[in-house]
Amino acid sequence: MSSFLYPGAWVGAVAAAVLIAVPIIIHLINMMRHRRIEWAAMEFLLISQKKNRTWIILKQLLLLLMRMAAVAAVVFLVPHPRLQSELGRLLGSVKTHHLILLDDSYSMSDRGAAASAFEKAKEVVYRIAEAAMAQPTPQEVTLLRFSQAERAGNRQPDLLQVPVDTQFLQQVKDKIGPVEVSQTAVGPLPALKAVSQLLGEEEQSGTLMVYLVSDFRTKEWAAPTDIKEELLRLQQRGARIFLIQCVERMHDNLTITSLAPLPGVRAVGAEIFMELAVTNYGTSPRQNVSVFVEGEDMNRQTRTIAKIAPGQTVRERVALRFEKPGQHAITARLEPDPVGADNYRYAVLDVPRGVPVLIIDGDPAASEGRFIALALESDQLARTGISPQIEQPRFLSLRPAEELSKFHAIYLVNIERLDSSAIDTLEKYVKAGGGLIFFLGPLWRTKFINEELYKDGQGLFPMPVASPTLLRVDYLQRVPDIEVVDPQDPILGILANERYRFFQSVIVEQYFATPKDWKPAAESGVQIRARLRNGAPLVVEKSYGKGKVIAFTTTAAPLWNNWAKDPSFVITLLQLQAYLGHQPTGDESRQVGSPLEVVVALAPESSEGSENSASEQPKQPQKAKQLKPQVRIIPPGGSEGLPQILEAVERPDRTVGATFLDTFRQGIYRVEVSRVGLSPETHLYAYNVDPAEGDLKLVSREQLVTLLEPIQFTYSQADVFQYQAEETGTNLFQVLLYGLIVLLVVEQLLAYSASYHPAKSPATAKD
């Protein structure tokens, strides 16, 4: 059986087939022009001819047939015939492998007037399957979605080299018909890399057709260096590449790009601030954009953004308050638009009952520590969530650094000296990420600060100090005693606003000066945040390990100043606590597709027997067993989020870990941990889509040609894509062309042999 690569050319070829009769017509015309004339010399030649007549007629007949065959070959070359038969299998490969790479990233949910991009993509797959069924030669299909290629250890395609039969179209519809667009942001590169694994490294027999069915967004295709390399490898393997674009034009789209807690004290009853960011990925401005924020144990809030310019990201602060401790799930959402997945953003807030703060006061009466505690602790009017605890210096010597880790900050006031164990404990606390605040005053000793705390820049204290110094009164210039170095300072920047003039009434009379030649080195991690009006440092910060140390060169109590009586003192301490305080862990956002690993401690089943009784009965020790906890996970998604039991694997650090890989839906994942002898635990994890996938800018056909050069590919829009039936079978064009060349050479040789060539006369030869 045969077909043609260009069926339309066959009409002209049929009309030209009459050319085959041209040699016969010419031969007959030449015979009609001859008249029989008797001539003695000719009679002699006829007698000679009769002896060789059979051979001459055979040559002429062969010559006529060869000329007819040459004309026929030219006619058949025009429509490019393809042979699809047993003979075709001998002349070339006929099995065709259709490899379809289907984009199911969430940008494919982009919906036009008729259907979404993903629905159009599935229609393209159906067309390929239907046309493959109509082909007489063997066909097989592999279908791989982008999200499947991204799954670690589970890259099984929907279809893997499935032979095409009469029921194949229905099989494809049953397989991918119910499939919805995923919430991943994976591009074509993982799918293209998976092709080598699917095909193997050996040469493939047959024809390979690769279809890349996608929306071709700028995010992946603006600089497709790696994609180009993979396509080039496929082209070198002889594959024909088809790029099928499922979106005709770009649609405007809004995306929630961030929902995260701002630095600050986080506790029950305290006001907690979150930052919400919305990006306009469209080409026109959007006005009066409503964002809804809701969650457990809180009333739904609505924020209206007046205007978002094209390409602009607008950030809004949202104030939340919770009356119960624990983890709280928060959801922010936009009104519907062309892409739905990026209209949602999830977060988890871990809200403790209170924020413990330790104040170490060397005065037994805690005369100065009480001013700090009064500024920090909650009352009925202002609920800060901070719980200050005042202790003597010996408290540090009796506690290990691990026990101090529960405090979100430690304040040191009125300290004459600390023993080496207390200093060592504080150093470990700060290195682990703690925040330490010094308020200097009358009891502090210069020698102790410089030798035990500063240690030539290697210790906790951020600077060397000289003796206490009076700040002279300036009667000529009426300027505040406190000057903030940076108006954007996270601690004091709010007080630097000239509109409020917070420091106008603050008077500083005495402070600890620094040596005249001292300046913080650039690599020391020390910076001056505030100065006195004479330029002397007032607030100095130092990074130490993972934590921070801040030193005030004057007192917290109204001894060397009147600052504690000014509202700016309370604001400064609250800002300071928000800046230094530990933030609860476990509430960071994770991206869809990243593994969820749960680590929990082992729980003992039993321990040693009881103490000896009065009768001195020996102990009966029991071997302690460690039972693995049961880890149960409930994914989001309603009926699709069925609970699953995870396998717990013991780790060397006396913990067990359980990993959940199927995190391909955004939302809140709930993990329940049950351990023998202990109360069940519940942990929440927020998973969000990649907001960059919400950028719907497209690359055009012309851009693809330029970006992918020299790769040869066929481009088509999904709406007009048609499967080319001539893509199967063996193309006989080259076979016919080479045969025609050989035929013409033999025809010329035979024509020369069959024609008469008189011998040259001697005179002619002599000339």
C-alpha positions in Angstrom: 0.0 0.0 0.0 1.3 3.5 -0.8 0.4 7.1 0.0 1.8 10.5 -0.9 3.5 13.2 1.1 1.9 15.9 -1.1 -1.5 14.5 -2.1 -2.5 17.8 -3.8 0.3 17.4 -6.3 -1.2 14.1 -7.5 -3.9 15.9 -9.5 -1.3 17.6 -11.7 0.7 14.3 -11.8 -2.3 12.5 -13.2 -2.7 15.1 -15.9 1.0 14.8 -16.7 0.8 11.0 -17.0 -0.1 11.4 -20.6 3.6 12.3 -21.1 4.3 8.6 -20.7 2.7 8.0 -24.2 4.9 10.6 -25.8 7.7 8.2 -26.9 5.1 5.8 -28.5 3.4 8.7 -30.3 6.7 9.9 -31.7 7.6 6.4 -32.8 4.3 5.9 -34.6 4.5 9.3 -36.3 8.0 8.5 -37.6 6.7 5.2 -39.0 3.8 6.9 -40.8 6.3 9.2 -42.7 8.1 6.3 -44.4 7.2 5.2 -48.1 8.3 1.9 -49.5 10.6 2.4 -52.6 12.3 -0.5 -54.3 16.0 0.0 -54.6 18.5 -2.7 -55.5 21.1 -1.5 -52.9 18.4 -1.3 -50.3 17.2 -4.8 -51.0 20.7 -6.0 -50.2 20.6 -4.2 -46.9 17.1 -5.6 -46.1 18.4 -9.1 -46.6 21.2 -8.3 -44.1 18.8 -6.7 -41.7 16.5 -9.8 -41.6 19.4 -11.7 -40.2 19.7 -9.2 -37.2 16.0 -8.1 -37.1 15.1 -9.8 -33.8 18.0 -8.3 -31.9 17.3 -4.8 -33.3 13.6 -4.9 -32.5 14.4 -6.0 -29.0 16.8 -3.1 -28.5 14.3 -0.6 -29.8 11.5 -2.1 -27.6 13.8 -1.9 -24.6 14.7 1.7 -25.5 11.0 2.6 -25.8 10.1 1.0 -22.5 13.0 2.8 -20.7 11.9 6.2 -22.0 8.4 5.5 -20.9 9.7 4.5 -17.5 11.8 7.6 -17.2 8.7 9.8 -17.9 6.7 7.8 -15.4 9.4 8.2 -12.7 9.4 12.0 -13.1 5.6 12.0 -12.8 5.7 10.0 -9.6 8.4 12.1 -8.0 6.2 15.2 -7.9 3.7 13.9 -5.1 6.5 12.3 -3.0 5.1 8.7 -2.7 5.4 6.8 0.5 5.4 3.0 0.7 3.4 1.5 3.6 3.6 -2.2 2.9 5.8 -5.2 3.5 8.1 -3.9 0.8 8.2 -0.6 2.7 9.4 -2.4 5.8 12.3 -3.8 3.7 13.2 -0.4 2.2 12.9 1.6 5.5 11.4 1.8 9.0 7.7 2.2 9.3 6.9 2.2 13.0 6.2 5.6 14.4 6.6 6.6 18.0 4.6 9.7 19.1 6.2 11.2 22.2 3.8 13.9 23.7 5.1 16.2 26.4 2.1 17.8 28.0 2.4 21.0 30.0 0.1 20.9 33.1 1.7 23.7 35.1 -0.9 25.9 36.7 -0.4 28.7 34.2 -2.2 26.3 31.7 -5.4 27.0 33.6 -5.4 30.4 31.8 -8.9 30.6 30.4 -9.9 32.4 27.2 -13.4 32.8 25.9 -14.0 29.2 24.9 -11.7 26.9 27.0 -8.6 26.9 29.2 -5.2 26.3 27.7 -5.1 22.8 29.3 -8.4 21.8 27.8 -7.1 22.9 24.4 -3.9 20.8 25.1 -6.0 17.7 25.8 -7.9 18.2 22.5 -4.5 18.3 20.7 -3.6 14.9 22.3 -7.0 13.5 21.2 -6.4 14.6 17.6 -2.9 13.0 17.5 -4.4 9.8 18.9 -7.3 9.7 16.4 -5.1 10.4 13.4 -2.5 7.7 14.6 -5.3 5.2 14.6 -6.0 5.9 10.9 -2.5 5.0 9.9 -1.9 1.6 8.3 1.6 1.2 9.8 2.4 0.4 13.5 2.1 3.3 15.8 2.9 3.8 19.5 2.4 6.7 21.9 4.1 7.9 25.0 2.4 10.7 27.0 4.3 12.5 29.8 3.0 15.4 31.8 5.5 18.1 33.0 4.5 17.6 36.7 5.2 13.8 36.4 8.7 14.6 35.2 9.3 16.7 38.3 8.3 14.0 40.8 11.4 12.5 42.3 11.5 8.8 41.9 8.1 8.7 40.2 8.4 9.6 36.6 6.0 7.1 35.3 4.2 8.6 32.2 0.5 8.3 31.7 1.3 6.2 28.5 4.6 4.5 27.8 5.0 3.2 24.3 1.4 2.0 24.1 0.6 0.4 20.8 -2.2 2.1 18.9 -5.3 0.0 18.2 -8.9 0.5 17.4 -9.7 1.4 21.1 -6.8 3.7 21.6 -8.6 7.0 21.4 -11.0 5.9 24.2 -8.1 4.7 26.2 -6.4 8.1 26.0 -9.7 9.9 27.0 -10.1 7.6 29.9 -6.5 8.3 31.0 -6.2 12.1 30.7 -9.8 13.2 30.4 -10.3 13.4 34.2 -6.9 15.0 34.7 -6.8 18.6 35.9 -4.1 21.1 35.6 -1.5 20.7 38.4 -0.4 23.4 40.9 3.2 23.1 40.0 5.3 25.7 38.2 7.6 23.2 36.4 8.8 24.0 32.9 9.6 21.8 29.9 13.2 21.1 30.9 12.6 18.2 33.3 10.2 16.5 30.8 12.8 16.9 28.0 15.5 15.4 30.2 13.2 12.5 31.1 13.0 11.7 27.3 16.5 10.2 27.3 15.6 8.0 30.2 12.4 6.9 28.5 14.0 6.2 25.1 17.3 4.9 26.2 20.7 5.6 24.6 20.4 3.1 21.8 19.4 4.0 18.3 15.7 3.7 17.9 14.2 2.0 14.8 11.3 3.8 13.2 10.2 7.4 13.2 10.2 9.6 16.3 7.7 12.4 16.6 8.1 14.8 19.6 5.2 17.1 20.5 5.8 19.8 23.0 2.2 21.0 24.0 2.6 24.1 26.2 1.7 27.7 26.7 5.3 28.9 26.0 5.6 31.6 28.7 8.5 34.0 28.8 9.5 32.7 32.2 10.9 29.5 30.7 11.5 30.5 27.1 13.2 33.9 27.3 16.6 32.3 27.7 16.1 28.6 26.8 19.8 27.5 26.8 19.2 24.2 28.5 15.9 23.6 26.7 17.7 24.2 23.4 20.4 21.6 24.2 17.8 18.9 24.9 15.9 19.7 21.7 19.1 19.6 19.8 19.8 16.1 21.1 16.4 15.0 20.0 16.9 16.4 16.5 20.3 14.6 16.3 18.4 11.4 17.0 16.3 12.1 13.9 13.2 13.3 15.8 10.7 15.6 14.2 9.8 18.3 16.7 6.4 20.0 16.9 5.8 23.0 19.2 2.1 23.5 19.8 1.1 26.7 21.6 -2.2 26.5 23.5 -2.6 30.3 24.3 -3.2 32.9 21.6 -2.7 36.0 23.6 -1.6 37.2 27.0 -4.3 37.9 29.7 -3.9 40.2 32.6 -3.4 38.4 35.9 -3.1 39.3 39.6 -1.0 37.2 42.0 -0.6 37.1 45.7 3.2 36.9 45.9 3.7 36.9 49.7 1.9 36.4 53.0 4.4 36.5 55.8 4.6 37.7 59.4 6.5 40.9 60.1 9.1 41.1 62.9 7.4 41.7 66.2 6.3 40.2 69.4 4.0 37.3 68.8 1.8 36.2 71.7 -1.8 35.5 72.7 -3.8 38.8 72.8 -1.0 40.8 71.2 -1.4 42.5 67.8 0.5 40.6 65.2 1.3 42.1 61.8 1.5 40.3 58.5 2.7 41.6 55.2 0.5 40.9 52.2 2.0 41.5 48.7 0.0 41.5 45.4 1.6 41.8 42.0 0.0 42.9 38.8 1.4 40.8 36.0 -0.9 42.5 33.4 -0.4 45.3 30.9 -3.1 47.6 32.4 -3.6 49.1 35.8 -6.0 47.5 38.3 -8.0 49.5 40.7 -9.9 48.8 43.9 -8.4 45.3 44.3 -10.0 43.4 47.2 -8.0 40.9 49.2 -9.7 38.8 51.9 -7.7 37.4 54.9 -9.3 34.7 57.0 -8.4 31.9 59.3 -9.2 30.0 62.4 -10.2 32.0 65.6 -10.2 35.3 63.7 -12.7 37.4 61.8 -12.4 37.8 58.1 -10.6 41.0 57.1 -10.8 42.8 53.8 -8.1 45.0 52.4 -8.7 47.1 49.3 -5.8 48.2 47.3 -6.6 51.5 45.5 -4.4 50.9 42.4 -1.7 48.5 41.2 0.2 49.6 38.1 1.3 47.1 35.5 4.3 45.1 36.7 4.0 46.7 40.2 3.9 44.9 43.6 1.9 46.6 46.3 2.4 45.6 50.0 -0.2 45.9 52.7 0.0 45.4 56.5 -2.6 43.2 58.1 -3.1 43.3 61.9 -4.2 40.0 63.5 -5.0 39.1 67.1 -5.5 35.6 68.5 -7.0 34.6 71.8 -5.7 31.0 71.8 -2.1 29.7 71.8 -0.8 27.3 69.2 -0.6 27.2 65.4 -3.1 29.1 63.4 -3.7 28.7 59.6 -4.2 32.0 57.6 -5.5 32.2 54.1 -5.4 35.3 51.8 -7.4 35.2 48.5 -8.2 37.5 45.6 -11.3 37.6 43.5 -11.3 35.2 40.5 -9.3 36.0 37.4 -7.9 34.0 34.4 -5.6 31.9 36.6 -7.0 30.7 39.9 -4.1 29.0 41.8 -2.1 32.1 42.4 -5.2 33.9 43.9 -4.5 32.1 47.2 -1.7 32.3 49.7 -1.4 30.3 52.9 0.5 30.9 56.1 0.9 29.3 59.5 1.5 31.4 62.6 2.8 29.8 65.8 1.4 32.0 68.6 2.7 31.2 72.1 0.8 32.1 75.3 3.4 34.7 76.2 6.9 35.9 75.4 9.3 35.3 78.3 12.0 38.0 78.8 14.7 37.8 81.5 15.9 40.9 83.3 19.1 40.6 85.4 19.4 43.4 87.9 22.3 43.6 90.3 20.3 45.7 92.8 18.3 43.4 95.1 15.5 45.9 95.1 15.5 45.8 91.2 15.2 49.5 91.2 16.2 49.8 87.5 14.8 46.4 86.2 11.3 47.4 87.3 11.3 50.3 84.7 12.1 47.9 81.9 9.5 45.4 83.1 6.9 48.1 83.4 7.5 49.2 79.8 7.3 45.7 78.4 4.6 43.8 80.3 1.0 43.7 79.2 -1.9 45.5 80.8 -5.6 45.7 80.1 -5.1 48.7 77.8 -2.1 47.5 75.8 -1.6 43.8 75.5 2.1 43.3 74.5 2.2 39.6 75.2 5.6 40.0 76.9 6.2 38.3 80.3 9.2 39.9 82.1 11.1 37.9 84.8 13.5 39.8 87.1 16.4 37.8 88.6 19.7 38.4 90.4 23.1 37.8 88.5 23.6 34.4 90.3 20.6 33.1 88.2 22.9 33.0 85.2 25.6 31.0 87.0 23.1 28.4 88.1 21.4 27.9 84.7 22.8 26.2 81.5 22.6 28.0 78.3 20.0 25.6 77.0 17.6 26.7 79.7 18.1 30.3 78.8 17.0 29.6 75.3 13.3 29.9 76.3 13.8 33.7 76.9 13.3 35.8 73.8 15.8 38.4 75.2 18.0 39.1 78.2 18.5 42.5 79.7 21.5 43.3 82.0 21.2 46.4 84.3 23.0 47.5 87.4 25.6 44.8 87.1 28.9 45.3 89.0 30.4 42.1 87.7 29.6 38.6 86.5 31.6 35.4 87.2 33.2 33.5 84.3 30.4 30.8 84.3 27.7 33.4 83.8 29.7 35.1 81.0 30.2 31.8 79.3 26.5 31.0 79.6 25.6 34.4 78.0 28.0 33.9 75.2 26.5 30.5 74.3 23.0 32.0 74.5 23.8 34.8 72.1 25.8 32.6 69.7 22.8 30.3 69.4 20.6 33.2 68.3 19.6 35.0 71.5 19.3 38.8 72.0 21.2 40.5 74.8 20.7 44.2 75.9 23.1 46.2 78.1 22.0 49.3 80.0 25.0 50.9 81.6 24.9 52.8 84.9 26.6 53.7 88.2 27.3 50.1 89.2 29.1 49.1 86.0 32.9 49.1 86.2 35.1 50.2 83.2 37.8 47.6 83.8 35.2 44.8 84.0 33.5 45.8 80.8 36.7 46.2 78.8 38.5 43.1 80.2 35.7 40.6 80.7 33.1 41.6 78.3 34.8 43.5 75.4 38.0 41.4 75.3 39.6 43.5 72.5 36.6 43.1 70.3 36.3 39.3 70.8 33.7 39.4 73.6 30.1 40.1 74.0 30.3 43.9 74.5 30.3 45.8 71.2 32.8 48.6 72.2 35.5 49.7 74.7 34.4 52.3 77.3 36.1 55.0 79.2 34.8 56.5 82.5 31.3 57.9 83.0 31.0 61.4 81.4 28.7 64.3 81.9 26.8 65.6 78.8 27.2 69.3 79.1 24.1 71.5 78.7 24.0 73.4 75.4 22.3 76.7 76.0 22.9 78.0 72.5 21.5 75.2 70.2 18.2 73.8 71.1 18.6 70.3 69.6 17.5 67.0 71.1 20.0 65.1 73.2 19.4 61.9 71.1 20.0 61.7 67.4 19.1 58.6 65.4 21.7 57.8 62.8 19.5 56.1 60.2 15.8 57.3 59.7 15.0 53.8 58.4 16.5 52.1 61.5 14.3 49.0 62.5 14.5 50.0 66.2 14.7 53.8 66.4 13.6 54.8 62.9 10.0 55.3 64.0 11.2 57.8 66.6 13.2 59.7 64.1 10.1 61.1 62.4 10.3 64.9 62.8 6.5 65.0 62.7 6.2 63.4 66.1 9.4 64.9 67.7 9.7 62.0 70.2 13.1 63.0 71.6 12.4 66.7 72.2 11.8 66.3 75.9 14.4 63.6 76.6 17.4 64.9 78.6 20.6 62.8 79.0 22.9 64.0 81.8 25.5 61.2 82.0 26.8 58.3 79.9 29.7 56.0 79.4 32.0 57.5 76.9 34.2 55.6 74.4 37.9 56.2 73.8 38.4 59.2 71.6 40.2 57.3 68.8 37.6 54.4 68.7 35.6 53.7 65.6 33.9 50.5 64.7 35.9 48.5 62.1 34.0 47.7 58.9 34.5 44.0 59.3 33.6 43.9 63.0 29.9 43.7 62.7 29.5 46.7 65.0 27.3 49.7 64.1 26.2 52.8 65.9 22.4 53.2 65.8 22.0 56.4 67.9 24.3 59.2 69.1 24.1 61.9 71.7 24.1 65.5 70.5 27.9 65.7 71.1 28.5 62.8 68.7 29.2 60.2 71.4 27.6 56.7 70.8 24.4 56.1 72.7 23.1 52.8 71.1 25.6 50.4 69.6 24.8 47.0 68.1 27.1 44.0 67.5 26.4 40.7 65.7 27.7 37.7 67.8 27.3 34.3 66.4 23.7 33.9 65.3 22.5 36.5 67.8 22.8 40.2 68.5 24.0 42.4 71.3 22.8 46.0 71.9 24.4 48.3 74.4 22.9 51.6 75.7 25.6 53.8 77.2 23.2 55.4 79.8 20.7 54.0 82.3 17.3 52.6 81.8 16.0 54.1 85.1 15.7 57.9 85.5 19.2 58.2 87.1 21.4 59.6 84.4 18.5 60.7 82.2 14.7 61.2 82.2 14.1 58.8 79.3 12.1 56.3 81.3 9.5 59.0 81.9 9.0 59.7 78.2 6.7 57.7 75.9 9.6 57.1 73.5 11.2 54.8 76.1 8.3 52.3 75.9 8.2 52.5 72.1 12.0 51.9 72.0 11.8 48.8 74.2 8.9 47.3 72.3 10.7 47.9 69.0 13.9 46.5 70.5 12.0 43.4 71.6 10.5 42.9 68.2 13.9 43.3 66.6 15.8 40.9 68.9 13.2 38.5 70.0 13.2 34.9 68.8 10.6 34.2 66.1 8.7 30.9 66.4 9.9 28.2 64.0 7.9 26.0 61.7 5.6 28.7 60.2 7.7 29.4 57.1 6.0 28.9 53.7 7.0 25.9 51.5 6.7 25.6 47.8 4.4 23.0 46.2 6.3 19.9 45.3 9.0 20.2 48.0 9.2 17.2 50.3 7.6 17.5 53.8 9.9 16.0 56.4 8.7 15.5 59.9 11.2 14.9 62.7 10.1 13.8 66.1 11.8 12.4 69.2 11.6 8.7 70.3 9.4 7.8 73.2 10.5 5.1 75.7 8.1 2.2 76.3 9.4 1.4 79.8 12.2 2.4 82.1 14.1 0.9 85.0 12.2 -0.7 87.9 11.3 1.1 91.0 13.7 1.9 93.9 14.7 -0.8 96.4 12.1 -1.3 99.0 12.7 -1.3 102.8 13.3 -5.1 102.7 16.3 -4.3 100.4 14.8 -6.3 97.6 17.1 -5.9 94.5 16.0 -3.8 91.6 14.5 -5.6 88.6 15.7 -3.4 85.7 13.8 -3.5 82.5 15.4 -2.8 79.2 14.1 0.5 77.8 12.5 0.2 74.5 12.0 2.9 72.0 8.8 2.8 70.1 8.5 4.6 66.9 5.8 7.2 66.9 3.0 7.0 64.4 3.0 9.9 61.9 -0.3 10.6 60.2 -0.6 13.3 57.6 -3.8 14.9 56.2 -3.2 16.8 53.0 -5.4 19.6 51.8 -8.1 19.1 49.2 -11.3 17.9 50.8 -12.1 14.4 49.6 -8.8 14.2 47.8 -6.8 14.9 51.0 -7.2 11.4 52.5 -5.2 10.8 55.6 -2.0 8.7 55.1 0.3 7.0 57.6 3.9 7.7 57.0 6.7 5.3 57.7 9.0 6.6 60.5 12.7 5.9 60.1 15.1 6.0 63.0 17.9 8.5 62.8 21.3 8.6 64.6 20.4 11.6 66.8 17.7 9.6 68.7 14.9 11.0 66.6 12.8 9.5 63.8 12.0 11.1 60.5 9.1 10.6 58.2 9.0 12.1 54.7 5.9 12.9 52.6 6.6 13.5 48.9 3.1 14.0 47.4 2.9 17.7 48.2 1.6 18.8 44.9 -1.4 20.7 46.2 -1.3 24.1 47.9 -2.9 24.6 51.3 -2.4 23.5 54.9 -0.9 20.1 55.5 -1.9 18.7 58.9 0.6 16.2 60.6 -0.5 14.3 63.7 2.1 12.5 65.8 1.1 9.9 68.3 3.7 8.6 70.8 3.2 6.0 73.6 2.8 7.7 76.9 2.6 11.2 75.5 -0.2 13.4 74.3 -0.7 13.5 70.6 0.9 16.5 68.7 -0.4 18.3 65.8 1.7 20.4 63.4 0.6 22.6 60.5 2.6 23.3 57.3 1.7 25.9 54.7 2.4 25.0 51.0 2.0 27.6 48.3 2.4 27.8 44.5 5.3 29.5 42.9 4.0 33.1 42.3 6.3 33.6 39.3 4.2 31.2 37.3 1.4 33.8 37.4 3.4 36.0 34.9 1.5 35.1 31.7 3.8 36.9 29.2 4.2 34.8 26.0 6.9 34.2 23.4 5.8 34.4 19.8 6.6 32.1 16.9 9.2 34.5 15.5 10.9 34.7 18.9 11.0 30.9 19.1 12.6 30.7 15.7 15.3 33.1 16.8 15.8 31.6 20.3 16.0 28.0 19.1 18.1 28.4 15.9 19.4 26.1 14.3 16.8 23.6 15.6 14.2 22.7 12.9 10.7 22.5 14.3 7.1 22.8 13.2 5.0 25.5 15.1 1.3 25.5 15.3 -1.5 27.0 17.4 -3.5 24.4 19.3 -6.8 25.5 17.7 -5.6 24.9 14.1 -3.2 22.0 14.7 -3.8 19.0 12.4 -2.0 15.7 12.5 -0.1 15.2 9.3 -1.0 11.7 8.0 2.0 11.6 5.7 4.3 11.5 8.6 4.2 7.7 8.6 5.6 5.1 6.1 8.7 5.1 3.9 9.3 8.1 1.6 10.2 6.7 -1.9 11.3 10.1 -3.3 15.1 9.3 -3.0 14.6 5.8 -4.2 12.8 7.0 -7.4 15.3 9.8 -7.9 18.3 7.5 -7.8 16.5 5.0 -10.0 15.7 7.7 -12.5 19.4 8.7 -12.7 20.5 5.1 -13.3 17.7 4.6 -15.8 18.7 7.7 -17.9 22.3 6.6 -18.0 21.4 3.0 -19.2 18.9 4.6 -21.7 21.7 6.7 -23.2 24.0 3.7 -23.5 21.3 1.6 -25.1 20.3 4.4 -27.5 23.9 4.7 -28.6 24.1 0.9 -29.2 20.9 0.8 -31.1 21.6 3.7 -33.4 23.6 3.6 -36.7 27.1 5.1 -36.7 28.8 5.1 -40.2 32.5 4.6 -40.3 34.6 7.7 -41.3 36.1 7.7 -44.8 39.9 7.8 -45.1 39.7 11.3 -46.6 37.7 12.5 -43.6 40.0 10.9 -41.2 42.9 12.4 -42.9 41.4 15.9 -42.7 
